Amino acid sequence: MRTAIKLVIALGTVVVLTVGGFAAYIAWSFAQSSIDTVGKVDFDRPLVIPPLAESTVDPSGVRTFDLTMQAGESDLGRGAPTPTWGFNGSFLGPTLRATRGEQVRVNVTSRLGETSTVHWHGMHLPASMDGGPRQPIQPGGRWSPHWTIDQPAATLWYHPHPHGETAKHVYRGLAGMFLLDDANDVALPKTYGVDDFPIMVQDKAFDGNQLDESHGLFQSTGILGDTVLVNGTPGAFLQATTERVRLRVLNGSNARVYRFHFDDNRRYAVVASDGGLLPRPVLTDELLLSPGERAEIVVDVRPGDRTVLQSAPPTGDGNRFTGGSDRLDILELRGATTLAPSPPLPSELAPAPDLADDVIGATRSISLSGTRTNFGKMDMGRVDIVSTLDTTESWTVTNADGQVHNFHIHDVQFQVIRYAGGPPPAVLAGWKDTVLIPNGASVELRMRFTDFADTQSPYMFHCHLLRHEDEGLMGQFVVARPGETADRIEVSDHADHGAGAAAEKRTTRHTH
C-alpha cells in the first residue's frame, strides 16, 4: 500500500513538474519573443553595394551572365566568420541588369552539396525557365535558362526555390537583385551605387557566430531574427552624396513583415512596386512590405543629415510570435556635407494597370490556411489551375486562418482590384506579384496570361513566408492554349526532393 501511495505521489510530482516546466517555457518564450533594437545598433559599417554582374553579348545579341552557387564564410559582425552560401561569393549575389527587349541567358553552376534551384522572382518568362521546384540543379550540375526580357522596368530578385528546402537555402544567403531597365525610363535617380541603391533587408538569428536555423515552438511563421542585415551588412550606414536617393527596397527575409519609416518621421515618395513604376509618386511616412515584396522609394537628403530607417510593429495585432510587436533599427542614412543636385521628382511615372475593364475568362477562389490551400497540400504531380492563354482571370485570395500570410504568383504581374473589402491603397496601384493579406481578409487580383503556354510545365502560386511554402502552402498552375487540358504531370526523384511526396506520374484532368 505504501509503495502504491509513493508511486502516486511520484507520478503526481512528475505531472506537476512537467506542467510547471511547460508553463515556465511558455512564459520564457513569450518574454523572449518580442524584439526591440531601436537605439541599440552601432551604425559603424558602410553599406556594401553588390557589384553589377559581368556579362557578355554574343554576335546574335544574347546577353549571358554566369552565376555559381557556393558555400563560404562571411563577416556578419559576430566576431568570427559565419558559414554562409552565396552566388559568385560567400554571401548573397551580384546584381543582374538587363534592358527590355534583350535576350538573356544565365549559366547557373552549383558547387553546393545539396540540390537547389534559382527562381527569377517577378519575371515574365516560360515556365521551363522559371527556376521553380521543377528545374532542379544537382550538386556539380549546370542549368542555362534563356528568355527575352519583355516587361516594364522593375526591381526583381532571384533566389532558390527547391521544394521543401527554400527557407533554408535563402536563409543561408542565396539571393540577389535583378534590375530591368526600359529605354523610356522617367527622370529618377538611376546611377547605380551613386544615387540609386539596392536595399535587401534580411533578419537573422545567431547561435554564437553560426546562423541559427531553429525557430520557437510558437513561431509558426518561421525564423524571426534580432539582427538585421542590409545587403549582408550588419549595422550599415549609407553615405548619400546627392540631394535625392532612390532606394530599391526588397524584403528578402524568410518570415518577417516590416513597416518601414524614418526615425524623424520624414516623408518620402514611393515610386514603384513589385512590377515597376506606379502611376504617380505616393508621399508617405511608412511602408509595409512582406517577404518577397519590393518597393522603390525616393528620399530627400539634406547636407549633414542623419536619419535611421526603422521598422515599427507591422501587423497591428501585437502578436509577439509573428513579430507583431517588434521594433527594429535597419539602416542609417547620412548626408554628405556637400550634395550634388538631383532632378525634380516627376508628377507622372507610368501608365496604370489596365485590367479592371477586361472581359474575365475565369474566376478563381484560393484560400490560405495553415500549410495548405483549398486545393490541399502542395503536390508536385497535381495541377490545381489551368489558365487559358491570352485571357484575363480574377482571383480572390483569402487569408482563412488568421495567421500571417501573403500571396505570390509566378510569371505574371497582377492588378489589385479590391483589398480587404475596399479599394487598394495608393501604394498598391501598380503592378504586383506579391501581396500581404490581412488576417481573415481577402484580396481580389486580376492577371492576364500571355506569350507562354505549356501544359507540361507548371508555374507556382504560394505564400511567400518560406516556412509556409516549404510545408505545403503552395499550388501549381499551367497556361494552356484554348481546348487543351493538363492530362499528365511527370515528377522525377530529383525534382521532388525535400517534401516527401511520391515521385511518380499522376494523371490530373481539368477543364477550363
ABEGO torsion letter per residue (X at the ends): XAAAAAAAAAAAAAAAAAAAAAAAAAAAAAAAABBBABGABBBABBBBBBBBBBBBBBAAGBBBBBBBBBBBBBBAGAGBBBBBBBBGEABEBBBBBBBBGBBBBBBBBBABABBBBBBBBGBBBBAAAAGBAABBBBBGBBBBBBBBBBBBBBBBBBBBABBGAAAAAAAAGBBBBBBBBBAABBBBBABBGAABBBBBBBBBBBBEABBBABBBAABAAEBBBABBBBGGBBGBBBBBABABBBBBBBBABAABBBBBBBAAGBBBBBABBAAEBBABBBBBABBBBBBGBBBBBBBBBBBGBBBBBBBBBAAGAGBAAAGAABBBBABBBBBBABBBBBBBBBABABBBBAAAABBBABBBBBBBBEABBAAEBBBAABBABBBBBGBBBBBBBBBAAGBBBBBBBBGBBBBBABBGGBBBBAAAABBBABBBBBBGBBBBBBBBBBGBBBAABBBBBBBABAAAAAAGBBBBBBBBBBGBBBABBBBBAAAABGAGBBBBBBBBBBBX
